[in-house]
Amino acid sequence: MEQSKNHRKRFFANRLHRQVFFLFLAVVLVPVLVTTILNYCLLLDITAKLANPFDKSGDLSYMLDKSILTLMIFTPVFTAMIVFLAHSLAQRIVGPFERIIREIDDFLSGTAGGQIHIRKGDKFQPLVDRINSLMEKAKNKS
């Protein structure tokens, strides 16, 4: 039986794959780790309070209120960070994609014959370079 020629030998196919992977990993791990640490601290405080019921230095309801307040502050902050990072990455992928499609359509219709230009930091730069080379060769053959 013949093996597929598309078998990946590397864990990451390219730099974009690695960036997207680590972004999604951060989006999942950071809130989980912060929430876990906050819950661990809360449990330590509760355990210490329950272990010494005669200690009146801290009220259990105060500790619960403090931990809930902390979670209420961190949850919107992390949600905003996640939304910002996801939007930024999506814009760097979708924006150039749409521009490439539009420029190729213009080239095929004959209304544009120049190069495709994308913003610095946008993804697909290697693809744009090759498309520009292909468009230049096609224009020279005509």
Secondary structure in CASP SS format (residue, H / E / C, confidence):
PFRMAT SS
TARGET T0000
AUTHOR 0000-0000-0000
METHOD secondary structure of the structure
MODEL  1
M C 1.00
E C 1.00
Q C 1.00
S C 1.00
K C 1.00
N C 1.00
H C 1.00
R C 1.00
K C 1.00
R C 1.00
F C 1.00
F C 1.00
A C 1.00
N C 1.00
R H 1.00
L H 1.00
H H 1.00
R H 1.00
Q H 1.00
V H 1.00
F H 1.00
F H 1.00
L H 1.00
F H 1.00
L H 1.00
A H 1.00
V H 1.00
V H 1.00
L H 1.00
V H 1.00
P H 1.00
V H 1.00
L H 1.00
V H 1.00
T H 1.00
T H 1.00
I H 1.00
L H 1.00
N H 1.00
Y H 1.00
C H 1.00
L H 1.00
L H 1.00
L H 1.00
D H 1.00
I H 1.00
T H 1.00
A H 1.00
K H 1.00
L H 1.00
A H 1.00
N C 1.00
P C 1.00
F C 1.00
D C 1.00
K C 1.00
S C 1.00
G C 1.00
D C 1.00
L H 1.00
S H 1.00
Y H 1.00
M H 1.00
L H 1.00
D H 1.00
K H 1.00
S H 1.00
I H 1.00
L H 1.00
T H 1.00
L H 1.00
M H 1.00
I H 1.00
F H 1.00
T H 1.00
P H 1.00
V H 1.00
F H 1.00
T H 1.00
A H 1.00
M H 1.00
I H 1.00
V H 1.00
F H 1.00
L H 1.00
A H 1.00
H H 1.00
S H 1.00
L H 1.00
A H 1.00
Q H 1.00
R H 1.00
I H 1.00
V H 1.00
G H 1.00
P H 1.00
F H 1.00
E H 1.00
R H 1.00
I H 1.00
I H 1.00
R H 1.00
E H 1.00
I H 1.00
D H 1.00
D H 1.00
F H 1.00
L H 1.00
S H 1.00
G C 1.00
T C 1.00
A C 1.00
G C 1.00
G C 1.00
Q C 1.00
I C 1.00
H C 1.00
I C 1.00
R C 1.00
K C 1.00
G C 1.00
D C 1.00
K C 1.00
F C 1.00
Q H 1.00
P H 1.00
L H 1.00
V H 1.00
D H 1.00
R H 1.00
I H 1.00
N H 1.00
S H 1.00
L H 1.00
M H 1.00
E H 1.00
K H 1.00
A H 1.00
K H 1.00
N H 1.00
K H 1.00
S C 1.00
END
